[in-house]
Amino acid sequence: MRKGLRQDSMVMTEQRKTISKTQLLEHRCTLDKSEMKAVKRACSASECDDADPKQRRSRSKHR
């Protein structure tokens, strides 16, 4: 388990929401570079899932 977290946790990339740092009550933990890379990869995949099929096809052609 990650130091600072009381229980196993997960990032829900399909339910992203931006909030101000002032809305946070306390610091929970920090993700290392490899963990952030995995989160970013999941966010990108989630964005592709949300796009309509035409956009998904055009994105895959440019990769």
mmJSON file of the N, C-alpha and C atoms, coordinates in Angstrom:
{"data_MODEL":{"atom_site":{
"group_PDB":["ATOM","ATOM","ATOM","ATOM","ATOM","ATOM","ATOM","ATOM","ATOM","ATOM","ATOM","ATOM","ATOM","ATOM","ATOM","ATOM","ATOM","ATOM","ATOM","ATOM","ATOM","ATOM","ATOM","ATOM","ATOM","ATOM","ATOM","ATOM","ATOM","ATOM","ATOM","ATOM","ATOM","ATOM","ATOM","ATOM","ATOM","ATOM","ATOM","ATOM","ATOM","ATOM","ATOM","ATOM","ATOM","ATOM","ATOM","ATOM","ATOM","ATOM","ATOM","ATOM","ATOM","ATOM","ATOM","ATOM","ATOM","ATOM","ATOM","ATOM","ATOM","ATOM","ATOM","ATOM","ATOM","ATOM","ATOM","ATOM","ATOM","ATOM","ATOM","ATOM","ATOM","ATOM","ATOM","ATOM","ATOM","ATOM","ATOM","ATOM","ATOM","ATOM","ATOM","ATOM","ATOM","ATOM","ATOM","ATOM","ATOM","ATOM","ATOM","ATOM","ATOM","ATOM","ATOM","ATOM","ATOM","ATOM","ATOM","ATOM","ATOM","ATOM","ATOM","ATOM","ATOM","ATOM","ATOM","ATOM","ATOM","ATOM","ATOM","ATOM","ATOM","ATOM","ATOM","ATOM","ATOM","ATOM","ATOM","ATOM","ATOM","ATOM","ATOM","ATOM","ATOM","ATOM","ATOM","ATOM","ATOM","ATOM","ATOM","ATOM","ATOM","ATOM","ATOM","ATOM","ATOM","ATOM","ATOM","ATOM","ATOM","ATOM","ATOM","ATOM","ATOM","ATOM","ATOM","ATOM","ATOM","ATOM","ATOM","ATOM","ATOM","ATOM","ATOM","ATOM","ATOM","ATOM","ATOM","ATOM","ATOM","ATOM","ATOM","ATOM","ATOM","ATOM","ATOM","ATOM","ATOM","ATOM","ATOM","ATOM","ATOM","ATOM","ATOM","ATOM","ATOM","ATOM","ATOM","ATOM","ATOM","ATOM","ATOM","ATOM","ATOM","ATOM","ATOM","ATOM","ATOM"],
"id":[1,2,3,4,5,6,7,8,9,10,11,12,13,14,15,16,17,18,19,20,21,22,23,24,25,26,27,28,29,30,31,32,33,34,35,36,37,38,39,40,41,42,43,44,45,46,47,48,49,50,51,52,53,54,55,56,57,58,59,60,61,62,63,64,65,66,67,68,69,70,71,72,73,74,75,76,77,78,79,80,81,82,83,84,85,86,87,88,89,90,91,92,93,94,95,96,97,98,99,100,101,102,103,104,105,106,107,108,109,110,111,112,113,114,115,116,117,118,119,120,121,122,123,124,125,126,127,128,129,130,131,132,133,134,135,136,137,138,139,140,141,142,143,144,145,146,147,148,149,150,151,152,153,154,155,156,157,158,159,160,161,162,163,164,165,166,167,168,169,170,171,172,173,174,175,176,177,178,179,180,181,182,183,184,185,186,187,188,189],
"type_symbol":["N","C","C","N","C","C","N","C","C","N","C","C","N","C","C","N","C","C","N","C","C","N","C","C","N","C","C","N","C","C","N","C","C","N","C","C","N","C","C","N","C","C","N","C","C","N","C","C","N","C","C","N","C","C","N","C","C","N","C","C","N","C","C","N","C","C","N","C","C","N","C","C","N","C","C","N","C","C","N","C","C","N","C","C","N","C","C","N","C","C","N","C","C","N","C","C","N","C","C","N","C","C","N","C","C","N","C","C","N","C","C","N","C","C","N","C","C","N","C","C","N","C","C","N","C","C","N","C","C","N","C","C","N","C","C","N","C","C","N","C","C","N","C","C","N","C","C","N","C","C","N","C","C","N","C","C","N","C","C","N","C","C","N","C","C","N","C","C","N","C","C","N","C","C","N","C","C","N","C","C","N","C","C","N","C","C","N","C","C"],
"label_atom_id":["N","CA","C","N","CA","C","N","CA","C","N","CA","C","N","CA","C","N","CA","C","N","CA","C","N","CA","C","N","CA","C","N","CA","C","N","CA","C","N","CA","C","N","CA","C","N","CA","C","N","CA","C","N","CA","C","N","CA","C","N","CA","C","N","CA","C","N","CA","C","N","CA","C","N","CA","C","N","CA","C","N","CA","C","N","CA","C","N","CA","C","N","CA","C","N","CA","C","N","CA","C","N","CA","C","N","CA","C","N","CA","C","N","CA","C","N","CA","C","N","CA","C","N","CA","C","N","CA","C","N","CA","C","N","CA","C","N","CA","C","N","CA","C","N","CA","C","N","CA","C","N","CA","C","N","CA","C","N","CA","C","N","CA","C","N","CA","C","N","CA","C","N","CA","C","N","CA","C","N","CA","C","N","CA","C","N","CA","C","N","CA","C","N","CA","C","N","CA","C","N","CA","C","N","CA","C","N","CA","C","N","CA","C","N","CA","C","N","CA","C"],
"label_alt_id":[null,null,null,null,null,null,null,null,null,null,null,null,null,null,null,null,null,null,null,null,null,null,null,null,null,null,null,null,null,null,null,null,null,null,null,null,null,null,null,null,null,null,null,null,null,null,null,null,null,null,null,null,null,null,null,null,null,null,null,null,null,null,null,null,null,null,null,null,null,null,null,null,null,null,null,null,null,null,null,null,null,null,null,null,null,null,null,null,null,null,null,null,null,null,null,null,null,null,null,null,null,null,null,null,null,null,null,null,null,null,null,null,null,null,null,null,null,null,null,null,null,null,null,null,null,null,null,null,null,null,null,null,null,null,null,null,null,null,null,null,null,null,null,null,null,null,null,null,null,null,null,null,null,null,null,null,null,null,null,null,null,null,null,null,null,null,null,null,null,null,null,null,null,null,null,null,null,null,null,null,null,null,null,null,null,null,null,null,null],
"label_comp_id":["MET","MET","MET","ARG","ARG","ARG","LYS","LYS","LYS","GLY","GLY","GLY","LEU","LEU","LEU","ARG","ARG","ARG","GLN","GLN","GLN","ASP","ASP","ASP","SER","SER","SER","MET","MET","MET","VAL","VAL","VAL","MET","MET","MET","THR","THR","THR","GLU","GLU","GLU","GLN","GLN","GLN","ARG","ARG","ARG","LYS","LYS","LYS","THR","THR","THR","ILE","ILE","ILE","SER","SER","SER","LYS","LYS","LYS","THR","THR","THR","GLN","GLN","GLN","LEU","LEU","LEU","LEU","LEU","LEU","GLU","GLU","GLU","HIS","HIS","HIS","ARG","ARG","ARG","CYS","CYS","CYS","THR","THR","THR","LEU","LEU","LEU","ASP","ASP","ASP","LYS","LYS","LYS","SER","SER","SER","GLU","GLU","GLU","MET","MET","MET","LYS","LYS","LYS","ALA","ALA","ALA","VAL","VAL","VAL","LYS","LYS","LYS","ARG","ARG","ARG","ALA","ALA","ALA","CYS","CYS","CYS","SER","SER","SER","ALA","ALA","ALA","SER","SER","SER","GLU","GLU","GLU","CYS","CYS","CYS","ASP","ASP","ASP","ASP","ASP","ASP","ALA","ALA","ALA","ASP","ASP","ASP","PRO","PRO","PRO","LYS","LYS","LYS","GLN","GLN","GLN","ARG","ARG","ARG","ARG","ARG","ARG","SER","SER","SER","ARG","ARG","ARG","SER","SER","SER","LYS","LYS","LYS","HIS","HIS","HIS","ARG","ARG","ARG"],
"label_asym_id":["A","A","A","A","A","A","A","A","A","A","A","A","A","A","A","A","A","A","A","A","A","A","A","A","A","A","A","A","A","A","A","A","A","A","A","A","A","A","A","A","A","A","A","A","A","A","A","A","A","A","A","A","A","A","A","A","A","A","A","A","A","A","A","A","A","A","A","A","A","A","A","A","A","A","A","A","A","A","A","A","A","A","A","A","A","A","A","A","A","A","A","A","A","A","A","A","A","A","A","A","A","A","A","A","A","A","A","A","A","A","A","A","A","A","A","A","A","A","A","A","A","A","A","A","A","A","A","A","A","A","A","A","A","A","A","A","A","A","A","A","A","A","A","A","A","A","A","A","A","A","A","A","A","A","A","A","A","A","A","A","A","A","A","A","A","A","A","A","A","A","A","A","A","A","A","A","A","A","A","A","A","A","A","A","A","A","A","A","A"],
"label_entity_id":["1","1","1","1","1","1","1","1","1","1","1","1","1","1","1","1","1","1","1","1","1","1","1","1","1","1","1","1","1","1","1","1","1","1","1","1","1","1","1","1","1","1","1","1","1","1","1","1","1","1","1","1","1","1","1","1","1","1","1","1","1","1","1","1","1","1","1","1","1","1","1","1","1","1","1","1","1","1","1","1","1","1","1","1","1","1","1","1","1","1","1","1","1","1","1","1","1","1","1","1","1","1","1","1","1","1","1","1","1","1","1","1","1","1","1","1","1","1","1","1","1","1","1","1","1","1","1","1","1","1","1","1","1","1","1","1","1","1","1","1","1","1","1","1","1","1","1","1","1","1","1","1","1","1","1","1","1","1","1","1","1","1","1","1","1","1","1","1","1","1","1","1","1","1","1","1","1","1","1","1","1","1","1","1","1","1","1","1","1"],
"label_seq_id":[1,1,1,2,2,2,3,3,3,4,4,4,5,5,5,6,6,6,7,7,7,8,8,8,9,9,9,10,10,10,11,11,11,12,12,12,13,13,13,14,14,14,15,15,15,16,16,16,17,17,17,18,18,18,19,19,19,20,20,20,21,21,21,22,22,22,23,23,23,24,24,24,25,25,25,26,26,26,27,27,27,28,28,28,29,29,29,30,30,30,31,31,31,32,32,32,33,33,33,34,34,34,35,35,35,36,36,36,37,37,37,38,38,38,39,39,39,40,40,40,41,41,41,42,42,42,43,43,43,44,44,44,45,45,45,46,46,46,47,47,47,48,48,48,49,49,49,50,50,50,51,51,51,52,52,52,53,53,53,54,54,54,55,55,55,56,56,56,57,57,57,58,58,58,59,59,59,60,60,60,61,61,61,62,62,62,63,63,63],
"pdbx_PDB_ins_code":[null,null,null,null,null,null,null,null,null,null,null,null,null,null,null,null,null,null,null,null,null,null,null,null,null,null,null,null,null,null,null,null,null,null,null,null,null,null,null,null,null,null,null,null,null,null,null,null,null,null,null,null,null,null,null,null,null,null,null,null,null,null,null,null,null,null,null,null,null,null,null,null,null,null,null,null,null,null,null,null,null,null,null,null,null,null,null,null,null,null,null,null,null,null,null,null,null,null,null,null,null,null,null,null,null,null,null,null,null,null,null,null,null,null,null,null,null,null,null,null,null,null,null,null,null,null,null,null,null,null,null,null,null,null,null,null,null,null,null,null,null,null,null,null,null,null,null,null,null,null,null,null,null,null,null,null,null,null,null,null,null,null,null,null,null,null,null,null,null,null,null,null,null,null,null,null,null,null,null,null,null,null,null,null,null,null,null,null,null],
"Cartn_x":[0.844,0.0,0.891,0.453,1.204,1.203,2.363,2.482,1.559,0.777,-0.138,-1.583,-1.796,-3.161,-3.548,-4.738,-5.195,-5.707,-6.084,-6.597,-6.201,-6.321,-6.021,-6.905,-6.338,-7.059,-6.834,-7.669,-7.495,-7.855,-7.292,-7.603,-8.717,-9.802,-10.929,-10.845,-10.152,-9.887,-11.137,-12.183,-13.413,-14.263,-13.89,-14.647,-13.737,-12.988,-12.055,-12.78,-12.24,-12.782,-11.633,-11.535,-10.498,-11.012,-10.185,-10.536,-9.349,-9.621,-8.585,-7.816,-6.54,-5.744,-6.315,-7.003,-7.578,-8.739,-9.291,-10.384,-9.877,-8.587,-8.015,-7.826,-8.23,-8.125,-6.739,-6.125,-4.792,-4.098,-2.789,-1.995,-2.13,-2.395,-2.567,-1.33,-0.828,0.362,0.875,2.009,2.602,2.867,2.529,2.796,4.178,4.904,6.212,6.013,7.111,7.024,6.347,6.671,6.075,4.575,4.16,2.73,1.987,2.584,1.952,1.859,2.882,2.863,1.687,1.459,0.335,-1.002,-1.103,-2.336,-2.571,-1.534,-1.671,-2.083,-1.5,-1.843,-3.324,-3.778,-5.184,-6.116,-5.695,-6.505,-6.64,-5.556,-5.599,-6.541,-6.47,-7.353,-8.803,-9.053,-10.404,-10.952,-10.115,-10.539,-10.912,-10.163,-10.478,-11.804,-12.085,-13.352,-14.532,-14.319,-15.394,-15.659,-14.682,-14.809,-15.76,-16.338,-17.199,-16.326,-16.879,-16.082,-15.272,-15.785,-15.041,-13.761,-13.836,-12.652,-11.643,-12.11,-11.2,-10.407,-11.079,-10.383,-9.347,-9.676,-8.719,-7.532,-7.739,-6.632,-5.689,-6.24,-5.395,-4.553,-5.005,-4.23,-2.998,-3.071,-1.973,-0.953,-1.134,-0.199,0.906],
"Cartn_y":[-1.183,0.0,1.248,2.263,3.506,4.249,4.76,5.522,6.743,6.937,8.074,7.702,6.561,6.118,5.024,5.102,4.119,2.836,2.911,1.729,1.79,0.656,0.635,1.654,2.334,3.38,3.226,3.904,3.888,5.249,5.522,6.739,6.39,7.147,6.896,7.901,7.519,8.448,8.832,8.025,8.353,9.361,9.687,10.642,11.781,12.342,13.406,14.714,15.466,16.777,17.616,18.84,19.746,20.498,20.548,21.326,22.193,23.215,24.115,23.448,23.757,23.225,23.654,24.79,25.265,24.38,23.57,22.672,21.386,21.131,19.934,20.161,19.202,19.338,18.963,17.946,17.522,16.755,16.689,15.945,14.457,13.646,12.2,11.412,11.671,10.957,11.629,11.174,11.667,10.473,10.604,9.537,9.733,8.643,8.758,8.853,9.033,9.255,8.105,6.878,5.732,5.628,5.953,5.93,7.032,8.221,9.315,8.984,8.313,7.91,6.961,6.034,5.1,5.838,6.832,7.626,8.402,9.032,9.794,8.885,7.689,6.726,6.328,6.11,5.751,6.91,8.14,9.31,9.412,9.184,9.226,8.16,6.966,5.88,6.229,6.842,7.232,8.283,9.226,10.255,9.626,8.629,7.945,7.207,6.629,5.922,6.881,8.127,9.119,9.73,9.67,10.292,9.48,10.165,9.412,8.553,7.517,6.575,7.225,8.272,8.939,9.564,10.211,10.824,9.766,8.629,7.565,7.043,6.86,6.355,7.354,8.642,9.636,9.767,9.62,9.672,8.498,7.312,6.129,6.182,6.873,7.007,7.877,8.815,9.758,9.268,8.091,7.582,6.806],
"Cartn_z":[0.0,0.0,0.0,-0.68,-0.806,0.519,0.873,2.118,2.068,3.109,3.174,2.898,2.258,1.986,2.968,3.494,4.483,3.841,2.583,1.888,0.423,-0.273,-1.696,-2.407,-3.389,-4.109,-5.598,-6.386,-7.828,-8.406,-9.572,-10.307,-11.287,-11.24,-12.141,-13.286,-14.353,-15.449,-16.219,-16.135,-16.851,-16.088,-14.858,-14.047,-13.584,-14.514,-14.146,-13.867,-12.915,-12.57,-12.031,-12.481,-12.006,-10.789,-9.758,-8.568,-8.172,-7.427,-6.934,-5.796,-5.67,-4.557,-3.208,-3.171,-1.908,-1.44,-2.359,-1.988,-1.33,-1.427,-0.816,0.676,1.466,2.918,3.432,2.825,3.254,2.134,2.197,1.224,1.512,0.504,0.702,0.295,-0.895,-1.364,-2.629,-3.109,-4.343,-5.243,-6.52,-7.473,-8.076,-8.285,-8.927,-10.447,-11.176,-12.623,-13.354,-12.987,-13.695,-13.417,-12.207,-11.881,-12.637,-12.718,-13.458,-14.943,-15.467,-16.873,-17.125,-16.205,-16.334,-16.266,-15.388,-15.281,-16.574,-17.104,-18.353,-19.507,-19.558,-20.605,-20.481,-19.272,-19.044,-19.407,-19.12,-19.485,-20.999,-21.707,-23.169,-23.708,-23.155,-23.587,-23.287,-22.149,-21.768,-22.723,-23.147,-24.095,-25.423,-25.865,-27.118,-27.007,-25.858,-25.656,-25.7,-25.262,-25.231,-26.602,-27.491,-28.807,-29.683,-30.677,-31.589,-32.513,-33.113,-33.911,-35.026,-35.667,-36.737,-36.197,-35.032,-34.434,-34.027,-33.503,-33.08,-34.265,-35.42,-36.601,-37.081,-37.098,-37.587,-36.641,-35.341,-34.384,-34.577,-34.811,-34.936,-36.201,-37.244,-38.478,-38.27,-37.33,-37.117,-36.104,-35.559,-34.547,-35.163],
"occupancy":[1.0,1.0,1.0,1.0,1.0,1.0,1.0,1.0,1.0,1.0,1.0,1.0,1.0,1.0,1.0,1.0,1.0,1.0,1.0,1.0,1.0,1.0,1.0,1.0,1.0,1.0,1.0,1.0,1.0,1.0,1.0,1.0,1.0,1.0,1.0,1.0,1.0,1.0,1.0,1.0,1.0,1.0,1.0,1.0,1.0,1.0,1.0,1.0,1.0,1.0,1.0,1.0,1.0,1.0,1.0,1.0,1.0,1.0,1.0,1.0,1.0,1.0,1.0,1.0,1.0,1.0,1.0,1.0,1.0,1.0,1.0,1.0,1.0,1.0,1.0,1.0,1.0,1.0,1.0,1.0,1.0,1.0,1.0,1.0,1.0,1.0,1.0,1.0,1.0,1.0,1.0,1.0,1.0,1.0,1.0,1.0,1.0,1.0,1.0,1.0,1.0,1.0,1.0,1.0,1.0,1.0,1.0,1.0,1.0,1.0,1.0,1.0,1.0,1.0,1.0,1.0,1.0,1.0,1.0,1.0,1.0,1.0,1.0,1.0,1.0,1.0,1.0,1.0,1.0,1.0,1.0,1.0,1.0,1.0,1.0,1.0,1.0,1.0,1.0,1.0,1.0,1.0,1.0,1.0,1.0,1.0,1.0,1.0,1.0,1.0,1.0,1.0,1.0,1.0,1.0,1.0,1.0,1.0,1.0,1.0,1.0,1.0,1.0,1.0,1.0,1.0,1.0,1.0,1.0,1.0,1.0,1.0,1.0,1.0,1.0,1.0,1.0,1.0,1.0,1.0,1.0,1.0,1.0,1.0,1.0,1.0,1.0,1.0,1.0],
"B_iso_or_equiv":[0.0,0.0,0.0,0.0,0.0,0.0,0.0,0.0,0.0,0.0,0.0,0.0,0.0,0.0,0.0,0.0,0.0,0.0,0.0,0.0,0.0,0.0,0.0,0.0,0.0,0.0,0.0,0.0,0.0,0.0,0.0,0.0,0.0,0.0,0.0,0.0,0.0,0.0,0.0,0.0,0.0,0.0,0.0,0.0,0.0,0.0,0.0,0.0,0.0,0.0,0.0,0.0,0.0,0.0,0.0,0.0,0.0,0.0,0.0,0.0,0.0,0.0,0.0,0.0,0.0,0.0,0.0,0.0,0.0,0.0,0.0,0.0,0.0,0.0,0.0,0.0,0.0,0.0,0.0,0.0,0.0,0.0,0.0,0.0,0.0,0.0,0.0,0.0,0.0,0.0,0.0,0.0,0.0,0.0,0.0,0.0,0.0,0.0,0.0,0.0,0.0,0.0,0.0,0.0,0.0,0.0,0.0,0.0,0.0,0.0,0.0,0.0,0.0,0.0,0.0,0.0,0.0,0.0,0.0,0.0,0.0,0.0,0.0,0.0,0.0,0.0,0.0,0.0,0.0,0.0,0.0,0.0,0.0,0.0,0.0,0.0,0.0,0.0,0.0,0.0,0.0,0.0,0.0,0.0,0.0,0.0,0.0,0.0,0.0,0.0,0.0,0.0,0.0,0.0,0.0,0.0,0.0,0.0,0.0,0.0,0.0,0.0,0.0,0.0,0.0,0.0,0.0,0.0,0.0,0.0,0.0,0.0,0.0,0.0,0.0,0.0,0.0,0.0,0.0,0.0,0.0,0.0,0.0,0.0,0.0,0.0,0.0,0.0,0.0],
"pdbx_formal_charge":[null,null,null,null,null,null,null,null,null,null,null,null,null,null,null,null,null,null,null,null,null,null,null,null,null,null,null,null,null,null,null,null,null,null,null,null,null,null,null,null,null,null,null,null,null,null,null,null,null,null,null,null,null,null,null,null,null,null,null,null,null,null,null,null,null,null,null,null,null,null,null,null,null,null,null,null,null,null,null,null,null,null,null,null,null,null,null,null,null,null,null,null,null,null,null,null,null,null,null,null,null,null,null,null,null,null,null,null,null,null,null,null,null,null,null,null,null,null,null,null,null,null,null,null,null,null,null,null,null,null,null,null,null,null,null,null,null,null,null,null,null,null,null,null,null,null,null,null,null,null,null,null,null,null,null,null,null,null,null,null,null,null,null,null,null,null,null,null,null,null,null,null,null,null,null,null,null,null,null,null,null,null,null,null,null,null,null,null,null],
"auth_seq_id":[1,1,1,2,2,2,3,3,3,4,4,4,5,5,5,6,6,6,7,7,7,8,8,8,9,9,9,10,10,10,11,11,11,12,12,12,13,13,13,14,14,14,15,15,15,16,16,16,17,17,17,18,18,18,19,19,19,20,20,20,21,21,21,22,22,22,23,23,23,24,24,24,25,25,25,26,26,26,27,27,27,28,28,28,29,29,29,30,30,30,31,31,31,32,32,32,33,33,33,34,34,34,35,35,35,36,36,36,37,37,37,38,38,38,39,39,39,40,40,40,41,41,41,42,42,42,43,43,43,44,44,44,45,45,45,46,46,46,47,47,47,48,48,48,49,49,49,50,50,50,51,51,51,52,52,52,53,53,53,54,54,54,55,55,55,56,56,56,57,57,57,58,58,58,59,59,59,60,60,60,61,61,61,62,62,62,63,63,63],
"auth_comp_id":["MET","MET","MET","ARG","ARG","ARG","LYS","LYS","LYS","GLY","GLY","GLY","LEU","LEU","LEU","ARG","ARG","ARG","GLN","GLN","GLN","ASP","ASP","ASP","SER","SER","SER","MET","MET","MET","VAL","VAL","VAL","MET","MET","MET","THR","THR","THR","GLU","GLU","GLU","GLN","GLN","GLN","ARG","ARG","ARG","LYS","LYS","LYS","THR","THR","THR","ILE","ILE","ILE","SER","SER","SER","LYS","LYS","LYS","THR","THR","THR","GLN","GLN","GLN","LEU","LEU","LEU","LEU","LEU","LEU","GLU","GLU","GLU","HIS","HIS","HIS","ARG","ARG","ARG","CYS","CYS","CYS","THR","THR","THR","LEU","LEU","LEU","ASP","ASP","ASP","LYS","LYS","LYS","SER","SER","SER","GLU","GLU","GLU","MET","MET","MET","LYS","LYS","LYS","ALA","ALA","ALA","VAL","VAL","VAL","LYS","LYS","LYS","ARG","ARG","ARG","ALA","ALA","ALA","CYS","CYS","CYS","SER","SER","SER","ALA","ALA","ALA","SER","SER","SER","GLU","GLU","GLU","CYS","CYS","CYS","ASP","ASP","ASP","ASP","ASP","ASP","ALA","ALA","ALA","ASP","ASP","ASP","PRO","PRO","PRO","LYS","LYS","LYS","GLN","GLN","GLN","ARG","ARG","ARG","ARG","ARG","ARG","SER","SER","SER","ARG","ARG","ARG","SER","SER","SER","LYS","LYS","LYS","HIS","HIS","HIS","ARG","ARG","ARG"],
"auth_asym_id":["A","A","A","A","A","A","A","A","A","A","A","A","A","A","A","A","A","A","A","A","A","A","A","A","A","A","A","A","A","A","A","A","A","A","A","A","A","A","A","A","A","A","A","A","A","A","A","A","A","A","A","A","A","A","A","A","A","A","A","A","A","A","A","A","A","A","A","A","A","A","A","A","A","A","A","A","A","A","A","A","A","A","A","A","A","A","A","A","A","A","A","A","A","A","A","A","A","A","A","A","A","A","A","A","A","A","A","A","A","A","A","A","A","A","A","A","A","A","A","A","A","A","A","A","A","A","A","A","A","A","A","A","A","A","A","A","A","A","A","A","A","A","A","A","A","A","A","A","A","A","A","A","A","A","A","A","A","A","A","A","A","A","A","A","A","A","A","A","A","A","A","A","A","A","A","A","A","A","A","A","A","A","A","A","A","A","A","A","A"],
"auth_atom_id":["N","CA","C","N","CA","C","N","CA","C","N","CA","C","N","CA","C","N","CA","C","N","CA","C","N","CA","C","N","CA","C","N","CA","C","N","CA","C","N","CA","C","N","CA","C","N","CA","C","N","CA","C","N","CA","C","N","CA","C","N","CA","C","N","CA","C","N","CA","C","N","CA","C","N","CA","C","N","CA","C","N","CA","C","N","CA","C","N","CA","C","N","CA","C","N","CA","C","N","CA","C","N","CA","C","N","CA","C","N","CA","C","N","CA","C","N","CA","C","N","CA","C","N","CA","C","N","CA","C","N","CA","C","N","CA","C","N","CA","C","N","CA","C","N","CA","C","N","CA","C","N","CA","C","N","CA","C","N","CA","C","N","CA","C","N","CA","C","N","CA","C","N","CA","C","N","CA","C","N","CA","C","N","CA","C","N","CA","C","N","CA","C","N","CA","C","N","CA","C","N","CA","C","N","CA","C","N","CA","C","N","CA","C","N","CA","C","N","CA","C"],
"pdbx_PDB_model_num":[1,1,1,1,1,1,1,1,1,1,1,1,1,1,1,1,1,1,1,1,1,1,1,1,1,1,1,1,1,1,1,1,1,1,1,1,1,1,1,1,1,1,1,1,1,1,1,1,1,1,1,1,1,1,1,1,1,1,1,1,1,1,1,1,1,1,1,1,1,1,1,1,1,1,1,1,1,1,1,1,1,1,1,1,1,1,1,1,1,1,1,1,1,1,1,1,1,1,1,1,1,1,1,1,1,1,1,1,1,1,1,1,1,1,1,1,1,1,1,1,1,1,1,1,1,1,1,1,1,1,1,1,1,1,1,1,1,1,1,1,1,1,1,1,1,1,1,1,1,1,1,1,1,1,1,1,1,1,1,1,1,1,1,1,1,1,1,1,1,1,1,1,1,1,1,1,1,1,1,1,1,1,1,1,1,1,1,1,1]
}}}
